[in-house]
Amino acid sequence: MATPHVRKGDTRHRIQDVALSLFAEQGYEKTSLREIAEHLDVTKAALYYHFKTKEDILISIVDDLARPVDELIDWAEGQPRTLATKQEILRRYSETLWGAAELFRFMQENQATVRELSIGETFKSKIQALGELLKEPEYSMTDQVRCITALFSMHAGMFAMQSIEGDPDDKRAAILEVAQGLIADAHRDAHRGQTDTP
């Protein structure tokens, strides 16, 4: 198993780092609080001081890493609904995704657990909010699908690219280009024949 990246100093963050690494590597169900404590070289009592359950740890991780998504949604809601805004939403979301790659790897590999826990609904509501900011009521069904697919192509791309050789920044740029292309196609189709510029 890969050695988890652990932040120094803040015990709460160290617990989150170790727990998330273990959850991603061996599964949420197979990881115990005792094992997390052992990897941190602390007692279970010390762990309990910060978190009472594994779900408490996971919820805290999602809350911390989801904060940039909330900030993105707040920002986007105050912007004009132009193609440029939508492509900027995707660019910023790309940064958030890659900054929380370990969390999304865990969610991808533990989908049944995620659905059962409260984090599943939390994540779903954020994706729905982003989707609403990307599509428009007047878009055709095909173009609405393009907008939603743009988001999910970024998730899928993160995992698909793990098996492809290449520079991580180039991979991220390629995934973003595909997602932004889908949004551009939807915008173009919806405004075909109009003089409105993006």
C-alpha positions as CSV (number, residue, x, y, z in Angstrom):
1,M,0.0,0.0,0.0
2,A,1.2,3.5,-0.8
3,T,2.4,5.6,2.0
4,P,-0.3,8.3,2.6
5,H,0.6,11.9,2.3
6,V,0.1,13.3,5.8
7,R,0.1,17.0,6.6
8,K,2.2,17.9,9.6
9,G,1.1,19.7,12.7
10,D,-2.7,19.8,12.8
11,T,-3.9,16.5,14.3
12,R,-7.4,16.8,12.8
13,H,-5.9,17.2,9.3
14,R,-3.4,14.3,9.9
15,I,-6.4,12.1,10.9
16,Q,-8.2,13.1,7.7
17,D,-5.2,12.4,5.5
18,V,-4.5,9.0,6.9
19,A,-8.2,7.9,7.0
20,L,-8.8,9.0,3.4
21,S,-5.8,7.2,2.2
22,L,-6.8,4.0,4.0
23,F,-10.5,4.4,2.8
24,A,-9.3,4.8,-0.8
25,E,-6.7,1.9,-0.6
26,Q,-8.7,-0.8,1.2
27,G,-12.3,0.4,1.3
28,Y,-14.3,2.3,3.9
29,E,-15.9,-0.9,5.4
30,K,-12.6,-2.6,5.8
31,T,-10.9,0.3,7.6
32,S,-11.3,0.5,11.4
33,L,-10.8,3.4,13.8
34,R,-8.1,1.3,15.5
35,E,-6.2,1.0,12.2
36,I,-6.4,4.7,11.6
37,A,-5.0,5.3,15.1
38,E,-2.2,2.8,14.6
39,H,-1.1,4.5,11.3
40,L,-1.1,7.8,13.2
41,D,0.8,6.3,16.1
42,V,-1.9,7.6,18.6
43,T,-4.3,5.9,20.9
44,K,-8.0,5.3,20.0
45,A,-8.8,7.7,22.8
46,A,-6.8,10.5,21.1
47,L,-8.6,9.8,17.9
48,Y,-12.0,9.9,19.7
49,Y,-11.1,13.4,21.0
50,H,-11.4,14.6,17.4
51,F,-13.9,12.1,15.7
52,K,-16.3,9.6,17.3
53,T,-16.9,7.5,14.1
54,K,-15.5,6.8,10.7
55,E,-18.4,8.6,9.2
56,D,-17.6,11.7,11.2
57,I,-14.1,11.7,9.7
58,L,-15.4,11.2,6.2
59,I,-18.0,14.0,6.5
60,S,-15.4,16.4,7.8
61,I,-13.2,15.5,4.7
62,V,-16.1,16.1,2.3
63,D,-17.0,19.4,4.1
64,D,-13.4,20.7,3.8
65,L,-12.8,19.6,0.3
66,A,-16.3,20.6,-0.9
67,R,-15.9,24.2,0.3
68,P,-14.3,25.3,-3.0
69,V,-17.3,23.8,-4.9
70,D,-19.7,25.9,-2.7
71,E,-17.6,29.0,-3.4
72,L,-17.7,28.2,-7.1
73,I,-21.5,27.9,-7.1
74,D,-21.8,31.2,-5.2
75,W,-19.5,32.9,-7.6
76,A,-21.2,31.5,-10.7
77,E,-24.7,32.4,-9.5
78,G,-23.7,36.1,-9.7
79,Q,-22.3,35.9,-13.2
80,P,-23.9,36.4,-16.6
81,R,-25.0,33.1,-18.1
82,T,-22.6,33.3,-21.0
83,L,-20.4,30.7,-22.7
84,A,-17.3,32.4,-21.1
85,T,-18.8,32.0,-17.6
86,K,-19.7,28.4,-18.2
87,Q,-16.2,27.5,-19.4
88,E,-14.8,29.3,-16.4
89,I,-17.0,27.3,-14.1
90,L,-15.5,24.1,-15.7
91,R,-12.0,25.5,-15.4
92,R,-12.4,26.3,-11.7
93,Y,-14.1,22.9,-11.1
94,S,-11.2,21.2,-12.8
95,E,-8.8,22.8,-10.2
96,T,-11.1,21.7,-7.4
97,L,-11.3,18.1,-8.7
98,W,-7.5,17.7,-9.1
99,G,-7.0,19.3,-5.7
100,A,-9.2,16.6,-4.1
101,A,-8.2,13.7,-6.3
102,E,-7.9,11.3,-3.3
103,L,-11.4,12.0,-2.2
104,F,-12.8,11.5,-5.7
105,R,-10.8,8.3,-6.1
106,F,-12.4,7.1,-2.8
107,M,-15.9,8.0,-4.0
108,Q,-15.4,6.3,-7.3
109,E,-14.1,3.1,-5.7
110,N,-16.7,3.0,-2.9
111,Q,-19.9,4.0,-4.6
112,A,-22.2,1.8,-2.6
113,T,-20.8,3.2,0.7
114,V,-21.1,6.8,-0.6
115,R,-24.7,6.2,-1.6
116,E,-25.5,4.9,1.9
117,L,-23.9,7.7,3.8
118,S,-25.0,11.4,4.0
119,I,-22.0,12.4,1.8
120,G,-23.7,10.9,-1.2
121,E,-26.6,13.3,-1.1
122,T,-24.3,16.2,-0.3
123,F,-22.2,15.5,-3.4
124,K,-25.2,14.8,-5.6
125,S,-26.8,18.2,-4.6
126,K,-23.5,20.1,-5.5
127,I,-23.3,18.4,-8.9
128,Q,-26.9,19.2,-9.6
129,A,-26.3,22.8,-8.7
130,L,-23.3,23.0,-11.1
131,G,-25.4,21.3,-13.8
132,E,-28.1,23.9,-13.5
133,L,-25.5,26.6,-14.0
134,L,-24.2,25.0,-17.2
135,K,-27.5,24.3,-19.0
136,E,-30.4,26.5,-20.0
137,P,-34.2,25.7,-20.1
138,E,-34.3,26.5,-23.8
139,Y,-31.5,24.0,-24.7
140,S,-32.6,20.9,-26.6
141,M,-32.4,17.6,-24.8
142,T,-29.2,16.8,-26.6
143,D,-27.6,20.1,-25.5
144,Q,-28.8,19.6,-21.9
145,V,-27.1,16.1,-22.0
146,R,-23.9,17.8,-23.4
147,C,-23.9,20.1,-20.4
148,I,-24.3,17.4,-17.8
149,T,-21.9,15.1,-19.6
150,A,-19.3,17.9,-19.5
151,L,-19.3,17.6,-15.7
152,F,-19.2,13.9,-15.6
153,S,-16.5,13.7,-18.3
154,M,-14.2,15.5,-15.9
155,H,-14.9,12.9,-13.2
156,A,-14.5,10.0,-15.6
157,G,-11.4,11.5,-17.2
158,M,-9.6,11.7,-13.9
159,F,-9.8,7.9,-13.6
160,A,-9.5,7.0,-17.3
161,M,-6.2,9.0,-17.6
162,Q,-4.6,7.0,-14.8
163,S,-3.8,4.2,-17.3
164,I,-2.6,6.6,-20.0
165,E,1.1,7.7,-20.0
166,G,1.7,11.4,-20.0
167,D,2.3,14.6,-18.0
168,P,-0.5,15.1,-15.4
169,D,-0.9,18.8,-16.4
170,D,-1.3,17.7,-20.0
171,K,-3.9,15.1,-19.0
172,R,-5.9,17.7,-16.9
173,A,-5.8,20.2,-19.8
174,A,-7.1,17.5,-22.3
175,I,-10.0,16.6,-20.0
176,L,-10.9,20.3,-19.5
177,E,-10.7,20.9,-23.3
178,V,-13.2,18.0,-23.9
179,A,-15.6,19.3,-21.2
180,Q,-15.4,22.9,-22.4
181,G,-15.9,21.7,-26.0
182,L,-19.2,20.0,-25.0
183,I,-20.4,23.3,-23.4
184,A,-19.3,25.2,-26.5
185,D,-21.3,22.8,-28.7
186,A,-24.4,23.2,-26.6
187,H,-24.1,27.0,-26.7
188,R,-23.5,27.0,-30.4
189,D,-26.5,24.8,-31.2
190,A,-28.8,26.9,-28.9
191,H,-27.6,30.2,-30.5
192,R,-27.4,29.1,-34.1
193,G,-28.8,31.7,-36.4
194,Q,-28.7,34.4,-33.7
195,T,-26.4,37.4,-33.7
196,D,-25.7,37.0,-29.9
197,T,-22.1,36.6,-29.2
198,P,-20.8,34.5,-26.3
